[in-house]
Amino acid sequence: MRISYKAVMQIGFTYIGTVVGAGFASGQEIFQFITRFGDKSYLIIAVAVLLFIIVGTKIMLLSSKMRTASYDAFNEYIFGRTAGAWINLITLLILICITGVMLAGTAALFNQHVNGLGVPGVAITVFILYLVVTRGMHAVMVINTIVVPVMLLFSMLIGIATLGSGRAATALPAPTPDSDLWMLSPFLYAAFNLTLALAVLVPLGSEFQNRQTIIAGGIMGGVGLGILLWLSNFVLTAHLSQIEGAEIPMAVIVVNFGPLVQWLFSLVIFGEIFTTLAGNVFGITRQLRRLFPPSVTERTLIIGLLAICCFISQFGFAVLVHHLYPLFGIIGCITLLLIFMKKKPV
């Protein structure tokens, strides 16, 4: 069976679109895990990219072999029924909370441009989400295939603009203070994102049976994430003095490039948030489908899930990120370690 290049792009773009979100697009996530470690930042990116390629591809190959569309069955296959049940519960709670964080990020984004537009903005987003998710995995892949190339192009343009602004010399990372914490950073970062991406990577892998296509798609996704990480880290490093203490570093940086770029940046952030939201809601619904009787329709589950996530979003973007992301990073690292330790043929 020959490799389908269309399928490779669908896998790669959906992988990228699932990992990026409000934390990635804002620059805060990249700054905390990568940029603040100075001259070690590009080594951290290299290790993280390897993990994205190896582990992400392994997850998709296993789900393709199992032909399962839900990550709860995947976890039970990897970790056993008892441990898998606990991991499923934890993963479900994490995904619901993170989906709430994404909606809070949407509200913050709308309020940033027009104060008081946060609630209507979230309502519009939820309505579009419902339309996309009810159309299945194909609709999720189509959205990612549109948004991710635009996101890559925008990141490249910001990188080129940074070079043109004369800040290239300041984009050389400063030496890292004596600390071994940087060695944990790529594993925490990759583990956190891969755990969240399980909800999409598992059903995504089950959509394709060609091993070479999945491997090529996994490599494309990992390399694409690496390009985005490198460009974002380059831009953040070039503006370190300007972004110190900023909640949304990239928003501070794009101010330098005029109002048009600021609006384009907001649209890109919204697109990145939306791709993550669509993947999360789709994956969670697939798991909930197994927990509820057939009399409860999938549309009912989606509406109920979105209502819960809207409630969580009321706690605010900054508060949720500050308290939840570190905890989920640790949990994700444990899950990643277990996947590496499990001896299952692929």
N, C-alpha and C positions, 0 to 999 in steps of 0.2 A: 504494500500500500504506500503510495507516494505522499510526501509531505504536502499539506495544504497550506499555502502561504497566507491565505485569507484567515484560516483558523489560527495560524501562528500569531498573526496580528491581533486577532480577537482575544486570544489568551494573554498575550503580552500586555496589551492596553488595559484589559480588565484587571490584571494583576496590579499594574501600576495605579490605576484609578482606585482600587480598593485600599491600597496602603496609604496613599496620600489623603489628607483630610485637613481639618481646620488647624491642627497643631503643626502639620507639615507646611501648609501654605503660608501660615502666619510667620514662619521662621522661628517660632519659639521652641518647637520640638527639636529642630536641627541645632539651634544654639545650645540648648541644654545638654543634648547627647553628643554633639560633635564640635561645634565651633569654639566653645569655651575651653577646649583642651589644646588650643593653639597649634603648635607644630606637629602634634600627633593626629590632627583632625583628618588628614587625607589617608593615613593608615587605618583609622577607625572606619572610614568610608569603604576602603578596600575590603576589610574583613566583613563588614555588614553586607556588602554586595555579594560576596561569596556565600554567605549564609542565606541571603534571599534566593540565590540561584539554586543552591544545593537542597535546602529544606523545602522551599516552595515547590520545586520540581518533584521532589520525593512525595510530598503530600498529594499532588495532582496525579502522579503515576499510581499511587496506592488507591486513590478513590476511583481512578479509571479501571483498575483491576477488579475492585470490589463492585463497581457499578452502583455505588451509593450516592444519592443526591443530598444526604444530610450529614452534617459533621458529627452528630451524636453517635451514629452507627460507626463512623470512622474512628472516633475516640475509643469506643468499646472494642473495636478490632485491634487497635494499637495497644491499649493499656489494660485490657481485660474488662469484664462486665462491671465489677465492683468499683475499681479505680476509675474506669471510664464514666460511670454514672456520676461520680463526684466531680470529675473534670467537666462533664457536660453542664452540670448545674452552675459551676463557677463561671464557665465560658458564657453561658446564657446570660447570667447576671451582668458580666462584664460588657457583653455586646449591647444589652439593653441600656446600661448606663452610658456607654460611649455614644450610642445613637442619640441619647438625651443631650450629651455634650455637643454633638454635631448640630442639633437643633438650636441649642443655646448659642453656638457660634454663628448660626444663621441669623438669629435675632440681633446679636451684637453687630453683625455686618450691616444689616438694614438700618439699625439705629445710628451707626457711624455716619451714614449719609443723610438720613432724615430722622431726627429724634421722634420716637413714638411710632415708627413704622415697623418695629420689631415683631409685634404680634401679628399684624396682617401679613408680613413677610413670611413668618413661620407657617401661617395658615395656607398661603399660596404654595409654599414648598411641600407641605404635607399632602396637599391635593395632587400636585404633580407626581410626588412619590407614589401615591396610591395608583395613579394611572400607569406608571411604569412597572411597578412591582407586580401588579395583577396580570401583566402580560408575560411574565416569566423570565427565565434566564436570558433568552435571546434579546429582550428589550434592555436588560442590564448591560449586556455586551455592546449593543448598539450605542448606548449613551456613553460608555467608556471609549469606544472607538472614535467618537466625535470629540469628546472633551480632552482626552489625554494628549493627542497631537497639538492641540491649541495650547495646552499647558506647557508642553515641551518647548514650543516655539516662543512663547512669552518669556520663559525662563532664560532661553538663549539670548533674546533681545535685551533683557535686563543685564545679563552678563556682558554683552557687547557694549551696552551703554555705560556700564561701570568702567570697562576698559577705556572707552572714549572720553570719560570724564577726568582721566588722569589719576585715578585712584589705584591703578594696577600695582604700583610700588607698595602701597599700604595693604595689598591683598596677600602679602606674605605673612603667614601665621607667626605670632610671637612664640618664644619657647614656653613650653608647658611647665608650670610650677612642679616641684618634686612631689609626685603623687602617683600611685599605682592605680588610681581609680579609673584612669582612661582605658585601661585594659579590659575593664568590665563593660564599658560603654557600648561597643558594637554588638555585644551579645544581648545586653538589656534592650537596646534599640530594636534589633532584628526580632528578638523573642516577643517583645510587646506587639509589634506590628504583625508578625506572622500568626500569633494567637488570634488577633482580631480578624485577620484575613482568612482564617479557617472556614468561616461561614460562607465565603465565596469560592475559595480555592477547591474545596471538596466538591460542590456541585459543578464547578467549572471543569474539573478533571473528569467527572463522570460523563460530561457531554461529548468527550472525544476518546477514541479507542486507539488512535495511531500513536505509538510510543514516541517516535521521532518528532512528531508534531508537538506533543506536550513538552518534550525536552527543549525544543527550539523556542516554544512560547515561554517556558520558564526562564531560559537564558535571556530572551528579549526583555521580559519583565524586570529581571534583576539588573541587567545592564541599563535599561531605561531609568530605573530608580537610582542607579549609581550616577548617571548623568545629571539628574535633577539634584541629587545630594551635593555633587561636586560644584554645580553652578550656584546653588543656594549658599553653600559654605563660602565660596569665593566672594560672593556679593556681601554676605554678612561680615566676613573678615575685613573687607575693604571699608566698611562703615562702622567698625567697632565702637569708636568714640561717640558716634551719633546714636547708636541703638542701646547704649548702656541703660539698663533699667526699664526698657520699653516692653510693654505687654505684647504688642504685635510688631516685632522688629521690621518686617518687610514693608508694613504700612508706612513706617517712618522713612524708610529708604526711598520708596517710590515717590514721595513728596518732591524729591529732587528733580523728577523728570516731568513735572507738570500735571495739570488736572486730568487731561485725557488718559495718561498712563495710570493715574490713580483709579479712574473709573474702570479701565480695562483690568487692572489688578483685582478690583472688587469682583468683577465678573468671573475672573479665573478662580479666585478663592471660592466663590459660590459654586462653580462647576466642580471643583475638587471636593468640596463638602458634599455636594449632591451625589457624586459617584460613590463615595463612602457610605452615605445614607442608603442609597439604593441597594448596594451590596449587603449591608448589614440587615436591613429590613427583609430582604429576600431570604438570606440565610437563616435568620431567626424564625421566620414564618415556616420554613421547611422543617425546623426542629419542632416547633409548636404543633405542627400538623400531626406529628407522631404521638404527641401527648394528649391530644383532644380527640373525642369521638368523631366519626364521620359526619354526624349531624351538625357539627360546628363548621361552617364553611371557611374557606381560605380568606375570603374577603372580610369576614367577621374578625378573623384572627389579625389581619393586617390593620383594620380599623382600631381594634383594641390595643394592639401593640403601639401604634402611633399615638394614641391617647395617653398611654403610660409614659412614653418618651417625651411628649409635650409637657407633662407634669414635671418630670425630672429636669427639663430645660429651664424651668422657672427659678432654679437655684443659681443660675448665672454661669456664664462660660468660664471666667477666671477662677471662680471658686471650685467648680467641678474639675477643671484641669489640674489645679494645684493639689487637690486631695486624692483624686482617683488615678492619675497617670503613673505616679511612682509605685503605687500598690500593684497596678496591673502589669507594670514592667517586671516586677519580681515574680508574680504568678506566671507570666509568659515565659520567663527564663526557665522556670521549673518544667513547664510543658515542653519547651524546646529540648531541654536536656533529656527528658523521657523519650522523645521522638528519636533522638540520636542513639539512645541506649537500646531501644527496642529492635530486636533482630527479626525483621520481617523482609522476605524477599520482594524485590521490586523488579 
